Structure formats: structure tokens, C-alpha cells
Amino acid sequence: MSDTLPALRATLAELVALDTTSSRPNAPLIDYAQTRLEAAGFTAERQHYTDDAGVAKVNLVARKGDADRAALALVGHSDCVPYDTAWTDALRLTERDGKLYARGACDTKGFIACALHAATRKDLPALSSPLLVILTADEEVGLVGAKKLVAAGLGRARHAIVGEPTRLIPVRANKGYCLAEVEVLGKEGHSAYPELGASAIFRAGRFLQRLEMLANTVLREDRDEGFQPPFTTVNVGLIQGGKAKNVLPGSCRFTVEWRPIPGQSTERVPELLEHIRQELTRDEPAYEARIKVLRMDRGVHTRGDADVVRFLEEVSGNASETVSFGTEAPQLTELGAEAVVFGPGDIRVAHQTGEFVPMEDLVRCEDALTRAVARFCAGR
């Protein structure tokens, strides 16, 4: 297939053997990557932080070149989602039918392997503009590492290729990802005498009915035809309330998830939630609900004629697209880059037992990233 495949496969095998589930420290992978990059002439800067569970995490920003702002950044997230303990080979790369299986092989250690090879090739021309390799922590649990970089102003580049399994299709835009928790209160009592209390679950049902109506009408008025579906979507995927079948529930909580199209304010849905709360309170003065916004990650849209978009379209042979899932591209955009999401593998096989990356994708991705380094950092 390619002379580069054995080396790529060996690197990927070493990467997946490191358990970087988001609940664990990611320093072993950062140590591995930093050693390889420094041997190739990069200087490395680490950003340390402790996550909400008290686990030490590290972001790595490795630079080759002297200017303050790099010409190109290759960006991958080091963390993975958990794996089922029944998948005994999750941390051991295995091959079958031209595919390489392991946790993270697709999302996104395959991309990281390609980026490490592309950035450290001995046959690269001398760089006239700086190159960055950025490895983040905690992408899978809220883009935490990338947000830490933004807060510190680390990782500035003119162009960025953000690794995700896109089947080597350049992704120029993605929706945002937002969460809020709504708690509706009631009054506990014996279910035989409902007039002596108030069911928080019935009250929550009235809230949800109005939310569904607004999601299917008002939120569909703002459209971006580049997406499918072309509007902000809303989901309530979690709900809980009540203590027993014969007790009027005093509380009901549910989680609202919305994925805003780029350009729409992330505040749009919280405004609608507050509007619903006020309406229900007017209808029933004793009605009480509390709204707590948990996450507000905006979408991003890079111009279709941006240099990095057109370049990846050319080298991959694929027209650029949009996706409805969140990525770290908005954070790289905040740091000043024209960002494109790109990488080997398919998001539809990520986050599951038997995750894999096609070997052909690895070879083609490494070639595309090598050519990107030559194009943006060496003017070739």
C-alpha cells in the first residue's frame, strides 16, 4: 500500500496502548509525543491543569520556527471515551480486512500518528514559517483543554487542521453544542389527595410541551442550508423525578441539549427557556422552575474559499462539507486561525466497541498533512 504504512501502524500501536480515557491522566501520551517532536527540532510548552475530579491533565503546544504566530497548526485531542471491559483488545492494535482496531484508533489517535509523522519527516523542506503541533486534553468531556488554550492565548496560527474522523473530507463548519438543566418544583403529598400538593412531573410536562413546540417552529426560522438539518436542534435526553409511585413528586429535572447553527447566538435557547418559565408562572402563580446553563459552545464556519479549505479539497479529492457535531475548530478560530476539521476514519464507528481506522486512510492522511506542512510552512 505504501512504504509509510509500517511506521504509521507502529506509531498508532504505541499511542493506543496508552490508556487516555478522559477520566485518567493523559501525560503518558504527551510525554511520548513531546519526545518525538523535540528530537525533530521542536520546542515544547506544556499547559497543566487539574480537572473537576482532581486528575492532572496536560495540553502540549510544540513549535518549530520562531515567529509569534505559526503558519499552520496540526491539532489532535489526546483523550478517548471509555471502553467496555469485555473488549479485551481495546488497548492493543489489531488488523482485520485492511482496518486497524483499538480504542482511539479512529478518534483521534490515527490523526495524531499522521500528524507526528508529517511534522517530523526528515525529507521535509526547510520551514520558512513556523509549524505547531497541538495536543489537547478533555475534548470528549467538553473541549476543556482547547478552552484552556484560548484562555491563555496559546496556539495561535493562521491556519489549523483539527483532527477528527471525517473520512478525509474537509469539514469547513460545525454546529455548536450547548446544555442546560431545568428543575421544575412541585409539592409532595399523598397521591390519593392530589389537590393537597402539586406534581412536579406534570408541571415539567407542560414545560416540555411548550419547548417542543418552540423547537419545531421558532428555532426553525433561522436556517443554514449548508447543514442537515439546516436549523438548531433541541433534545431532552435525560429526565428524572419523583420518589415513589404513590407520592406526588416534589421535583423533576431534565437536561436540554441544543446544537446551534453558526451565527446564531448560543443564548437563543436559554432565552426561550426563560420565556416558557415566565409564561407558565403567569398561568399558574405557584409554578416554580429553575434554569441552569451548563455549557455554551458556539459553532464555527470557515469560508469555503479559505486557502486551507481549498488546499485540503485538492489533496483529498473531496469537496468540503459541514457536520452537526462539535469540534475544537471554534477554539482554534478564537485563536486567530482559519480552521478545518479533517482526519482518517469515520465518526460513525467512533465511541463504540470495535472502533477502527482504515489503513488506506492513514496513508492518505499522512500524505495530506505532509503536503500541508510543505505548502503553508515552506511555501511549496
C-alpha positions in Angstrom: 0.0 0.0 0.0 2.7 2.4 1.0 6.2 2.5 2.4 4.9 4.7 5.2 2.3 2.3 6.5 4.5 0.1 8.7 5.8 3.2 10.5 2.4 4.7 10.9 1.0 1.5 12.2 3.8 1.1 14.7 3.2 4.7 16.0 -0.5 4.1 16.2 0.1 0.9 18.2 2.1 2.8 20.7 -0.5 5.5 21.0 -3.5 3.2 21.6 -1.5 1.2 24.2 -1.6 4.3 26.3 -5.0 4.5 28.1 -6.0 8.1 27.9 -9.7 7.7 28.8 -10.8 11.2 29.8 -11.1 10.1 33.5 -7.3 9.3 33.5 -4.2 11.4 33.2 -3.1 12.0 29.6 0.6 12.8 30.5 1.9 9.4 29.1 0.8 10.3 25.6 2.0 13.9 25.9 5.4 12.5 27.1 5.6 10.2 24.1 4.7 12.9 21.6 6.9 15.5 23.1 10.0 13.2 23.0 9.4 12.6 19.3 8.8 16.2 18.4 11.8 17.6 20.4 14.0 15.0 18.7 12.9 16.6 15.4 13.8 20.1 16.5 10.5 21.3 18.1 10.4 23.3 21.3 7.6 22.2 23.6 5.4 24.1 26.0 3.1 22.4 28.4 -0.1 23.8 29.9 -1.0 21.9 33.1 -4.4 21.9 34.9 -6.5 19.7 37.2 -9.9 18.6 36.0 -13.0 18.7 38.2 -12.3 15.2 39.5 -8.8 16.2 40.7 -7.0 14.4 37.8 -3.9 16.1 36.4 -4.1 17.0 32.7 -1.7 18.5 30.1 -2.0 20.4 26.9 1.0 20.3 24.6 2.0 23.1 22.2 5.1 22.1 20.2 6.6 24.7 17.9 9.2 24.6 15.1 10.1 28.1 14.0 10.5 31.5 15.7 7.5 33.8 14.7 4.9 34.5 17.3 2.1 33.3 15.1 2.5 29.9 13.3 1.6 29.4 9.7 -0.1 26.1 10.4 -1.3 24.1 13.4 -2.0 20.4 13.4 -4.4 19.8 16.3 -5.4 16.5 17.9 -7.1 15.6 21.2 -5.3 13.1 23.3 -8.3 11.8 25.3 -10.7 8.9 24.4 -14.1 7.8 25.6 -14.3 4.8 27.9 -14.3 1.3 26.5 -16.2 -1.8 27.5 -14.1 -4.1 29.7 -15.4 -7.0 27.5 -13.3 -5.5 24.6 -10.1 -7.2 25.8 -8.1 -5.8 22.8 -9.1 -2.2 23.3 -5.6 -1.1 24.0 -3.9 -3.4 21.5 -3.9 -2.6 17.8 -5.3 -5.4 15.8 -5.7 -5.7 12.0 -8.5 -7.2 10.0 -9.6 -6.7 6.4 -7.4 -3.6 5.9 -8.6 -2.0 9.1 -6.8 -1.2 12.4 -8.9 -1.7 15.5 -8.4 -0.2 19.0 -9.9 2.4 21.3 -8.9 5.8 19.8 -7.6 4.3 16.5 -10.3 6.4 14.8 -11.0 9.2 17.4 -8.3 10.6 17.2 -5.0 8.7 17.6 -5.0 7.8 14.0 -4.8 11.5 13.2 -2.2 12.1 15.9 0.0 9.4 14.4 -0.3 11.0 11.0 0.5 14.5 12.4 3.6 13.2 14.3 4.9 11.6 11.1 4.1 14.6 8.9 5.7 17.1 11.3 8.9 15.1 11.8 9.7 13.7 8.3 13.4 14.0 7.5 12.7 14.8 3.9 10.6 17.9 4.6 11.9 21.1 3.1 13.3 23.7 5.5 10.4 25.6 7.1 10.2 29.3 6.3 7.2 29.8 8.6 6.5 28.2 12.0 4.6 24.9 12.5 2.7 23.9 15.6 1.6 20.5 16.8 -1.0 20.9 19.5 -2.4 18.0 21.6 -5.2 18.8 23.9 -6.8 17.1 26.9 -10.5 16.5 27.7 -12.1 17.2 24.3 -14.5 14.4 24.9 -15.9 15.9 28.1 -16.4 19.5 26.9 -13.5 20.8 24.9 -11.9 21.6 28.2 -8.3 21.6 27.1 -8.9 23.7 24.0 -10.7 26.2 26.1 -7.7 26.4 28.5 -5.5 27.2 25.5 -7.9 30.0 24.4 -7.9 31.5 27.9 -4.1 31.5 27.9 -3.7 32.7 24.3 -1.6 29.6 23.4 -1.6 28.0 20.0 -2.0 31.0 17.6 -1.8 30.1 13.9 -3.0 31.4 10.6 -4.3 28.0 9.5 -5.3 25.0 11.6 -6.2 21.4 10.7 -8.2 19.9 13.5 -8.1 16.1 13.7 -11.4 14.3 13.8 -12.6 11.2 11.8 -14.1 12.8 8.7 -13.4 10.1 6.1 -10.7 12.6 4.8 -13.5 15.0 3.9 -12.6 18.6 4.8 -15.1 20.0 7.2 -15.4 23.8 7.0 -18.2 24.3 9.5 -19.8 22.6 12.5 -22.7 23.4 14.8 -22.2 24.3 18.4 -23.1 22.2 21.5 -24.9 23.6 24.5 -26.6 22.2 27.6 -28.9 23.4 30.3 -30.6 21.8 33.3 -34.2 22.7 34.2 -35.6 21.8 37.6 -39.3 22.1 38.0 -40.6 22.2 41.6 -43.8 20.8 42.9 -45.2 20.0 46.4 -45.0 16.5 47.8 -48.1 14.8 49.1 -50.2 11.6 49.1 -51.2 10.6 45.6 -54.7 9.9 46.9 -55.2 13.6 47.6 -53.6 15.4 44.6 -55.3 18.7 45.4 -53.1 18.9 48.6 -49.9 19.0 46.6 -48.6 19.6 43.1 -46.9 17.2 40.8 -43.6 18.5 39.6 -43.7 15.9 36.8 -47.0 17.2 35.4 -45.6 20.7 35.6 -42.4 19.6 33.8 -44.7 18.0 31.1 -46.3 21.4 30.5 -42.8 23.0 30.2 -41.6 20.3 27.8 -44.7 20.6 25.6 -44.0 24.3 25.0 -40.3 23.6 24.5 -41.1 21.1 21.8 -43.5 23.5 20.1 -40.9 26.3 20.0 -38.2 23.9 18.8 -40.4 22.9 15.9 -41.4 26.4 15.0 -39.4 29.4 16.2 -36.0 27.7 16.1 -36.5 26.5 12.6 -36.9 30.1 11.3 -33.1 30.7 11.4 -31.6 28.4 8.8 -28.3 27.5 7.3 -28.8 25.3 4.3 -25.3 24.0 4.5 -26.3 21.8 7.4 -28.5 18.8 7.6 -30.8 19.5 9.4 -30.4 23.2 8.5 -31.5 24.6 11.8 -30.7 24.5 15.5 -31.9 21.2 17.0 -33.1 20.6 20.6 -33.1 17.3 22.5 -34.2 16.4 26.0 -32.2 13.2 26.6 -32.3 13.0 30.4 -35.2 13.4 32.9 -35.8 12.2 36.4 -38.2 13.0 39.2 -40.3 11.5 42.0 -39.6 9.2 44.9 -42.4 6.6 44.7 -45.4 5.6 42.7 -47.8 6.9 45.4 -46.1 10.2 46.2 -46.7 13.5 44.4 -43.3 14.4 43.1 -41.7 17.5 44.5 -39.0 17.9 41.9 -38.4 17.0 38.3 -35.1 17.7 36.5 -34.4 17.4 32.8 -31.4 18.2 30.6 -31.9 20.3 27.5 -29.3 19.9 24.7 -29.2 22.2 21.7 -26.8 22.4 18.7 -26.9 26.0 17.4 -26.1 26.7 13.7 -23.1 29.0 13.3 -24.1 32.6 13.5 -26.9 32.1 15.9 -26.4 33.2 19.5 -25.9 30.4 21.9 -28.2 32.4 24.2 -31.2 31.9 21.9 -32.4 28.7 23.6 -31.9 29.9 27.2 -34.0 33.0 26.2 -36.7 30.6 25.1 -36.5 28.6 28.3 -36.9 31.7 30.3 -39.8 32.8 28.2 -41.5 29.5 28.8 -40.9 29.8 32.6 -42.4 33.2 32.7 -45.5 32.1 30.7 -46.1 29.2 33.0 -45.7 31.4 36.0 -48.3 33.8 34.7 -50.7 30.9 34.1 -50.0 29.4 37.5 -48.5 31.8 40.1 -47.3 28.9 42.2 -45.4 27.4 39.3 -41.6 27.4 40.0 -38.8 26.3 37.7 -35.0 26.9 37.8 -32.8 27.1 34.7 -29.1 26.4 34.9 -26.9 26.7 31.8 -24.2 24.1 31.9 -22.4 24.5 28.6 -22.3 27.1 25.7 -20.1 26.1 22.8 -20.8 28.0 19.7 -20.5 26.7 16.1 -18.0 27.8 13.5 -18.0 28.5 9.8 -14.8 28.8 7.8 -15.2 30.3 4.3 -15.4 27.8 1.5 -12.7 29.8 -0.4 -10.2 29.9 2.5 -6.8 28.7 1.5 -6.7 25.7 3.9 -10.2 24.6 2.8 -9.3 24.7 -0.9 -5.9 23.0 -0.3 -7.5 20.1 1.6 -10.2 19.7 -1.1 -7.5 19.5 -3.7 -5.2 17.0 -2.0 -8.1 14.8 -0.7 -10.2 14.9 -3.8 -13.2 15.6 -1.6 -15.5 18.7 -1.6 -15.7 20.3 1.8 -18.8 19.7 4.0 -20.4 20.6 7.3 -21.2 18.5 10.3 -23.6 18.7 13.2 -21.3 17.5 15.9 -19.0 19.7 17.9 -15.2 20.0 17.4 -12.2 22.1 18.6 -12.4 24.2 15.4 -14.2 27.1 17.2 -11.4 27.4 19.8 -8.7 27.5 17.1 -10.8 30.1 15.3 -10.8 32.2 18.5 -7.0 31.9 18.5 -7.0 33.5 15.0 -6.9 30.5 12.6 -8.9 29.6 9.6 -9.7 26.1 10.9 -10.7 23.0 9.0 -11.6 19.6 10.6 -10.1 16.7 8.8 -8.9 13.2 9.5 -8.9 9.4 8.9 -11.7 7.2 9.8 -15.5 7.6 10.2 -17.2 9.3 13.1 -19.9 6.7 12.8 -17.6 3.9 14.1 -16.1 6.1 16.9 -17.2 5.7 20.5 -18.1 2.0 20.1 -16.6 -1.4 20.7 -14.6 -2.3 17.6 -13.7 1.3 16.7 -11.3 1.2 13.7 -9.4 3.2 11.1 -8.8 2.0 7.6 -5.1 1.7 6.8 -5.6 3.4 3.5 -7.0 6.4 5.3 -3.9 6.7 7.5 -1.6 6.7 4.5 -3.6 9.3 2.6 -4.0 11.5 5.7 -0.2 11.4 6.4 0.4 12.4 2.8 -2.1 15.3 3.0 -0.7 16.6 6.3 2.9 16.4 4.9 1.8 18.4 1.9 0.1 20.9 4.1 3.2 21.5 6.1 5.2 22.0 2.9 2.5 24.3 1.4 1.9 26.5 4.4 5.2 26.4 6.3 7.7 26.0 3.4 5.9 27.7 0.6 6.0 24.6 -1.6 
